[in-house]
Amino acid sequence: MTMPVSPGRDTRIDVFRALALLTIFIDHVPGTMFET
């Protein structure tokens, strides 16, 4: 199910948020080289 994107929404912000969430997820997975 796809939601229509409103004309005022900036896709770059969504991409940045997705990358941030992915980075946080990878950082918290045990056994990866990025784990701190």
PDB file with SEQRES, HELIX, SHEET and CRYST1 records, atoms N, CA, C and O in Angstrom:
SEQRES   1 A   36  MET THR MET PRO VAL SER PRO GLY ARG ASP THR ARG ILE          
SEQRES   2 A   36  ASP VAL PHE ARG ALA LEU ALA LEU LEU THR ILE PHE ILE          
SEQRES   3 A   36  ASP HIS VAL PRO GLY THR MET PHE GLU THR                      
HELIX    1 AA1 THR A   11  HIS A   28  1                                  18    
CRYST1    1.000    1.000    1.000  90.00  90.00  90.00 P 1           1          
ATOM      1  N   MET A   1       0.857  -1.180   0.000  1.00  0.00           N  
ATOM      2  CA  MET A   1       0.000   0.000   0.000  1.00  0.00           C  
ATOM      3  C   MET A   1       0.895   1.232   0.000  1.00  0.00           C  
ATOM      4  O   MET A   1       1.672   1.439   0.932  1.00  0.00           O  
ATOM      5  N   THR A   2       0.789   2.023  -1.012  1.00  0.00           N  
ATOM      6  CA  THR A   2       1.601   3.233  -1.096  1.00  0.00           C  
ATOM      7  C   THR A   2       0.763   4.448  -0.742  1.00  0.00           C  
ATOM      8  O   THR A   2      -0.400   4.566  -1.126  1.00  0.00           O  
ATOM      9  N   MET A   3       1.387   5.336  -0.005  1.00  0.00           N  
ATOM     10  CA  MET A   3       0.716   6.566   0.400  1.00  0.00           C  
ATOM     11  C   MET A   3       1.134   7.675  -0.558  1.00  0.00           C  
ATOM     12  O   MET A   3       2.312   7.773  -0.902  1.00  0.00           O  
ATOM     13  N   PRO A   4       0.217   8.493  -0.986  1.00  0.00           N  
ATOM     14  CA  PRO A   4       0.599   9.604  -1.858  1.00  0.00           C  
ATOM     15  C   PRO A   4       1.435  10.627  -1.095  1.00  0.00           C  
ATOM     16  O   PRO A   4       1.143  10.949   0.057  1.00  0.00           O  
ATOM     17  N   VAL A   5       2.454  11.123  -1.735  1.00  0.00           N  
ATOM     18  CA  VAL A   5       3.338  12.100  -1.107  1.00  0.00           C  
ATOM     19  C   VAL A   5       2.770  13.488  -1.350  1.00  0.00           C  
ATOM     20  O   VAL A   5       2.446  13.853  -2.480  1.00  0.00           O  
ATOM     21  N   SER A   6       2.655  14.254  -0.274  1.00  0.00           N  
ATOM     22  CA  SER A   6       2.138  15.611  -0.421  1.00  0.00           C  
ATOM     23  C   SER A   6       3.158  16.470  -1.166  1.00  0.00           C  
ATOM     24  O   SER A   6       4.357  16.208  -1.072  1.00  0.00           O  
ATOM     25  N   PRO A   7       2.720  17.468  -1.890  1.00  0.00           N  
ATOM     26  CA  PRO A   7       3.644  18.259  -2.706  1.00  0.00           C  
ATOM     27  C   PRO A   7       4.696  19.018  -1.901  1.00  0.00           C  
ATOM     28  O   PRO A   7       5.749  19.351  -2.445  1.00  0.00           O  
ATOM     29  N   GLY A   8       4.444  19.302  -0.624  1.00  0.00           N  
ATOM     30  CA  GLY A   8       5.391  20.063   0.169  1.00  0.00           C  
ATOM     31  C   GLY A   8       6.437  19.214   0.864  1.00  0.00           C  
ATOM     32  O   GLY A   8       7.287  19.751   1.574  1.00  0.00           O  
ATOM     33  N   ARG A   9       6.398  17.912   0.680  1.00  0.00           N  
ATOM     34  CA  ARG A   9       7.312  17.026   1.393  1.00  0.00           C  
ATOM     35  C   ARG A   9       8.651  16.928   0.657  1.00  0.00           C  
ATOM     36  O   ARG A   9       8.695  16.802  -0.567  1.00  0.00           O  
ATOM     37  N   ASP A  10       9.737  16.989   1.425  1.00  0.00           N  
ATOM     38  CA  ASP A  10      11.071  16.925   0.845  1.00  0.00           C  
ATOM     39  C   ASP A  10      11.602  15.499   0.964  1.00  0.00           C  
ATOM     40  O   ASP A  10      11.800  14.999   2.072  1.00  0.00           O  
ATOM     41  N   THR A  11      11.830  14.854  -0.158  1.00  0.00           N  
ATOM     42  CA  THR A  11      12.282  13.459  -0.169  1.00  0.00           C  
ATOM     43  C   THR A  11      13.676  13.318   0.424  1.00  0.00           C  
ATOM     44  O   THR A  11      14.003  12.270   0.982  1.00  0.00           O  
ATOM     45  N   ARG A  12      14.498  14.348   0.314  1.00  0.00           N  
ATOM     46  CA  ARG A  12      15.861  14.270   0.854  1.00  0.00           C  
ATOM     47  C   ARG A  12      15.855  14.044   2.358  1.00  0.00           C  
ATOM     48  O   ARG A  12      16.726  13.350   2.883  1.00  0.00           O  
ATOM     49  N   ILE A  13      14.892  14.617   3.050  1.00  0.00           N  
ATOM     50  CA  ILE A  13      14.792  14.421   4.496  1.00  0.00           C  
ATOM     51  C   ILE A  13      14.446  12.972   4.800  1.00  0.00           C  
ATOM     52  O   ILE A  13      14.996  12.386   5.732  1.00  0.00           O  
ATOM     53  N   ASP A  14      13.536  12.387   4.020  1.00  0.00           N  
ATOM     54  CA  ASP A  14      13.176  10.983   4.215  1.00  0.00           C  
ATOM     55  C   ASP A  14      14.373  10.066   3.980  1.00  0.00           C  
ATOM     56  O   ASP A  14      14.569   9.099   4.716  1.00  0.00           O  
ATOM     57  N   VAL A  15      15.166  10.362   2.966  1.00  0.00           N  
ATOM     58  CA  VAL A  15      16.351   9.557   2.681  1.00  0.00           C  
ATOM     59  C   VAL A  15      17.349   9.675   3.826  1.00  0.00           C  
ATOM     60  O   VAL A  15      17.919   8.671   4.253  1.00  0.00           O  
ATOM     61  N   PHE A  16      17.565  10.877   4.322  1.00  0.00           N  
ATOM     62  CA  PHE A  16      18.488  11.079   5.439  1.00  0.00           C  
ATOM     63  C   PHE A  16      18.021  10.329   6.682  1.00  0.00           C  
ATOM     64  O   PHE A  16      18.828   9.706   7.371  1.00  0.00           O  
ATOM     65  N   ARG A  17      16.715  10.387   6.973  1.00  0.00           N  
ATOM     66  CA  ARG A  17      16.170   9.681   8.139  1.00  0.00           C  
ATOM     67  C   ARG A  17      16.319   8.174   7.985  1.00  0.00           C  
ATOM     68  O   ARG A  17      16.635   7.480   8.951  1.00  0.00           O  
ATOM     69  N   ALA A  18      16.094   7.662   6.779  1.00  0.00           N  
ATOM     70  CA  ALA A  18      16.239   6.225   6.538  1.00  0.00           C  
ATOM     71  C   ALA A  18      17.686   5.786   6.745  1.00  0.00           C  
ATOM     72  O   ALA A  18      17.937   4.744   7.350  1.00  0.00           O  
ATOM     73  N   LEU A  19      18.635   6.573   6.249  1.00  0.00           N  
ATOM     74  CA  LEU A  19      20.046   6.240   6.443  1.00  0.00           C  
ATOM     75  C   LEU A  19      20.435   6.294   7.916  1.00  0.00           C  
ATOM     76  O   LEU A  19      21.212   5.463   8.387  1.00  0.00           O  
ATOM     77  N   ALA A  20      19.899   7.264   8.639  1.00  0.00           N  
ATOM     78  CA  ALA A  20      20.191   7.368  10.069  1.00  0.00           C  
ATOM     79  C   ALA A  20      19.645   6.156  10.821  1.00  0.00           C  
ATOM     80  O   ALA A  20      20.334   5.595  11.673  1.00  0.00           O  
ATOM     81  N   LEU A  21      18.417   5.751  10.513  1.00  0.00           N  
ATOM     82  CA  LEU A  21      17.834   4.581  11.171  1.00  0.00           C  
ATOM     83  C   LEU A  21      18.603   3.312  10.832  1.00  0.00           C  
ATOM     84  O   LEU A  21      18.811   2.464  11.699  1.00  0.00           O  
ATOM     85  N   LEU A  22      19.024   3.175   9.589  1.00  0.00           N  
ATOM     86  CA  LEU A  22      19.799   2.009   9.188  1.00  0.00           C  
ATOM     87  C   LEU A  22      21.139   1.978   9.915  1.00  0.00           C  
ATOM     88  O   LEU A  22      21.588   0.917  10.348  1.00  0.00           O  
ATOM     89  N   THR A  23      21.775   3.132  10.048  1.00  0.00           N  
ATOM     90  CA  THR A  23      23.045   3.215  10.765  1.00  0.00           C  
ATOM     91  C   THR A  23      22.874   2.835  12.227  1.00  0.00           C  
ATOM     92  O   THR A  23      23.695   2.101  12.776  1.00  0.00           O  
ATOM     93  N   ILE A  24      21.828   3.323  12.856  1.00  0.00           N  
ATOM     94  CA  ILE A  24      21.555   2.983  14.255  1.00  0.00           C  
ATOM     95  C   ILE A  24      21.299   1.489  14.396  1.00  0.00           C  
ATOM     96  O   ILE A  24      21.794   0.860  15.331  1.00  0.00           O  
ATOM     97  N   PHE A  25      20.524   0.916  13.467  1.00  0.00           N  
ATOM     98  CA  PHE A  25      20.230  -0.518  13.517  1.00  0.00           C  
ATOM     99  C   PHE A  25      21.507  -1.344  13.394  1.00  0.00           C  
ATOM    100  O   PHE A  25      21.729  -2.268  14.176  1.00  0.00           O  
ATOM    101  N   ILE A  26      22.350  -1.011  12.406  1.00  0.00           N  
ATOM    102  CA  ILE A  26      23.589  -1.766  12.197  1.00  0.00           C  
ATOM    103  C   ILE A  26      24.503  -1.632  13.410  1.00  0.00           C  
ATOM    104  O   ILE A  26      25.172  -2.593  13.792  1.00  0.00           O  
ATOM    105  N   ASP A  27      24.535  -0.452  14.016  1.00  0.00           N  
ATOM    106  CA  ASP A  27      25.391  -0.220  15.185  1.00  0.00           C  
ATOM    107  C   ASP A  27      24.969  -1.077  16.369  1.00  0.00           C  
ATOM    108  O   ASP A  27      25.800  -1.407  17.215  1.00  0.00           O  
ATOM    109  N   HIS A  28      23.697  -1.443  16.447  1.00  0.00           N  
ATOM    110  CA  HIS A  28      23.209  -2.198  17.592  1.00  0.00           C  
ATOM    111  C   HIS A  28      23.124  -3.700  17.350  1.00  0.00           C  
ATOM    112  O   HIS A  28      22.746  -4.440  18.258  1.00  0.00           O  
ATOM    113  N   VAL A  29      23.463  -4.169  16.159  1.00  0.00           N  
ATOM    114  CA  VAL A  29      23.460  -5.608  15.881  1.00  0.00           C  
ATOM    115  C   VAL A  29      24.750  -6.193  16.435  1.00  0.00           C  
ATOM    116  O   VAL A  29      25.837  -5.745  16.069  1.00  0.00           O  
ATOM    117  N   PRO A  30      24.647  -7.190  17.316  1.00  0.00           N  
ATOM    118  CA  PRO A  30      25.860  -7.755  17.900  1.00  0.00           C  
ATOM    119  C   PRO A  30      26.694  -8.511  16.861  1.00  0.00           C  
ATOM    120  O   PRO A  30      26.160  -9.160  15.961  1.00  0.00           O  
ATOM    121  N   GLY A  31      28.003  -8.408  17.012  1.00  0.00           N  
ATOM    122  CA  GLY A  31      28.908  -9.156  16.163  1.00  0.00           C  
ATOM    123  C   GLY A  31      29.320  -8.462  14.883  1.00  0.00           C  
ATOM    124  O   GLY A  31      30.043  -9.054  14.081  1.00  0.00           O  
ATOM    125  N   THR A  32      28.891  -7.236  14.660  1.00  0.00           N  
ATOM    126  CA  THR A  32      29.321  -6.520  13.460  1.00  0.00           C  
ATOM    127  C   THR A  32      30.558  -5.697  13.776  1.00  0.00           C  
ATOM    128  O   THR A  32      30.842  -5.405  14.937  1.00  0.00           O  
ATOM    129  N   MET A  33      31.291  -5.326  12.734  1.00  0.00           N  
ATOM    130  CA  MET A  33      32.501  -4.536  12.963  1.00  0.00           C  
ATOM    131  C   MET A  33      32.173  -3.103  13.372  1.00  0.00           C  
ATOM    132  O   MET A  33      33.045  -2.375  13.846  1.00  0.00           O  
ATOM    133  N   PHE A  34      30.912  -2.695  13.188  1.00  0.00           N  
ATOM    134  CA  PHE A  34      30.504  -1.339  13.560  1.00  0.00           C  
ATOM    135  C   PHE A  34      29.988  -1.257  14.992  1.00  0.00           C  
ATOM    136  O   PHE A  34      29.700  -0.168  15.489  1.00  0.00           O  
ATOM    137  N   GLU A  35      29.871  -2.397  15.651  1.00  0.00           N  
ATOM    138  CA  GLU A  35      29.338  -2.424  17.016  1.00  0.00           C  
ATOM    139  C   GLU A  35      30.301  -1.702  17.956  1.00  0.00           C  
ATOM    140  O   GLU A  35      31.515  -1.898  17.897  1.00  0.00           O  
ATOM    141  N   THR A  36      29.738  -0.869  18.817  1.00  0.00           N  
ATOM    142  CA  THR A  36      30.581  -0.152  19.789  1.00  0.00           C  
ATOM    143  C   THR A  36      30.246  -0.578  21.194  1.00  0.00           C  
ATOM    144  O   THR A  36      30.848  -0.087  22.148  1.00  0.00           O  
TER     145      THR A  36                                                      
END                                                                             
